[in-house]
Amino acid sequence: MRRFGEITETWNPIIGCLHLCVYCVTGDTLVLTADFIWKPIREIKVGEELVGFSEQQKHGYRFLEKAVVTGKRKRIKEVFLLRGENSSIKATEDHLWLVKRGGSGDEGRKLVFRTTSEISRWGYPIKFLAKPVAPPEQTPEYMRGYIAGVFVGDGSLHYYEDKRSFFTRLAMKDLEALIRSVKFLRRLGIKANLRILMHKTETSILKKIESWSREVYHEIASMIQERAPGPDYMKGFLAGIYDAEGSYSNSILRISSYDDELKKRVLRYGKALGFDFVLEERSVRLIGGLSEQLTFFAATYPAVRRKKFKMLGRSLKYAADEYVEVEKDGFEEVYDISTSTRTFIAGGLLSHNCWARRLAARLASMGVQPYAERDFAPTLVPWRLDKRFSRRSFVFVCDMGDLFGDWVPREWILKVLENVSRNRSASFLFLTKNPKRYMEFDFGDNVVLGATVETNRFLQGISKAPQPPERLEAMASLDHEYKALVVEPILDFDLSELVYWIRRVQPIFVVIGYDNYGNRLPEPSLEKTRELVNTISEFTEVRCRTLRKAWYER
């Protein structure tokens, strides 16, 4: 019978994980969507598009990117209030933020991800993008303002005196503005039959709505000539005129026109709403940088996404530093969203998650392959498959990923097992949260098959991994001589039931340990854990890691 001592080395022929085991901010936290408006995270849905940013530096900087929500979870957890001059947000102790650390060297290299607890301890400033503002309500005044702005920019109203006819047309390249215009006109009670048609010119094909209705003509004319505009009308007007005549190029937001009266109108409305436009020969230009541009889009809400999407790719070089005070704020329901960029913007602050991805990011920044090219995406590393191991090695396989996750192709696993078979004199430990997949393969007697089981209980919203009882059932059904269980980080459990399952699994050893990252998990008391250790020590080897009082016992 083989003896399996302590781990002597790790081997990562496959990296990456998609279990997504993280939590972060409270449900009222505002996140920036790809429409450049702010929404509470509790309302965000899987598949929705957000504004994220590049996880890794590119040419020394990070840039705004579109991020697709790939997962969403929630649970109850202790939160901490982060309050700064421009921000206020509640997050868990382990949530990651992009911060500026001290030291000399390139400015871009000073930006690193740090947890809430590290920020509290060391006072790192968090990178701040823009203060969230509520999107405009689509009141009648906002709708009238939008119609006025879009028609002033791209519409035409004609009265043919000889025919005593009234003609109204709005022709544009972008369908979103036309759809919104038709919807608003109908909601404002204009009964004319308005349809979107194709409109050919000498140089392009546009879309249009047009009408010969006297009612439509007079209603739109009255909207344009609003005599006492309120804030909602001004927001709508600026959104409409931006959809018609606005542009975003070279990090500059402009509204173009040769009409001096129109430019003065934009300046006047902008000033009333707190925006600073400057007059140019052929346009007006918004000043104040990225923060003001984001605020303009959020506060006015133009419809044309093409023009707003040009902001994606904008460098975050001039993102501000936000110093925050951190204090405990009780227990609340928290949400974690996983995105394609692994980043998003929460409460105006640049946000991230996942400790393993964080380590992968550090390795990437050091040029370590394959992280430098593939980051933490599931990846086969071919040059590691032929590694040789010494006679007495006990090798932990894939500690930087889950080899038996459902996303790992079968052929990748077979390539790993081929090398394990060639190194018969060495011993190998596999560890997974998806042990049912062990049954798809054959293993030699130099392999220990392990599973992580934090508790015997079902967990709500922890990750996409199978539930702990399902893992225990799979391990008990597994026909292999050498098995192991890792109860780390240990969560509160039912003593008799957990002992029953451990007996059924028949592991050659069990690893037990508490969380090492200050996550305030629902832990058992130290006395209860010691009772577990003493009980199972009667029939198997127990290897204790961090044993301490639960966080609530201190």
Secondary structure, DSSP 8 states (H G I E B T S, - for coil): -----S--EEE-SEEB--------EETT-EEEBTTS-EEEGGG--TT-EEEEE-SS-BTTB-BEEEEEEEEEEEEEEEEEEEEESS-EEEE-TT-EEEEE--SSS-GGGGEEEEEHHHHHHH---EEE-----------HHHHHHHHHHHHHHHEEEEEETTTTEEEEEEEES-HHHHHHHHHHHHHTT--S----EEEE-SS-EEEEEEE--HHHHHHHHHHHT-SS--HHHHHHHHHHHHHHHEEEETTEEEEE-S-HHHHHHHHHHHHHHT--EEE-SSEEEE-SHHHHHHHHHHHH--S-HHHHHTTTT-B-TT-EEE-EEEEEEEEEEEEEEEETTSEEEETTEEEE--HHHHHHHHHHHTT-TTHHHHTTS-EE-GGGTT----TT-EEEE-TTB-TTSTTS-HHHHHHHHHHHHH-TTSEEEEEES-GGGGGGS---TTEEEEEE-S-SS--SSS-SS--HHHHHHHHHH---S-EEEEE-S-----HHHHHHHHHHH--SEEEE---SS--------HHHHHHHHHHHTTTSEEEE------GGG-
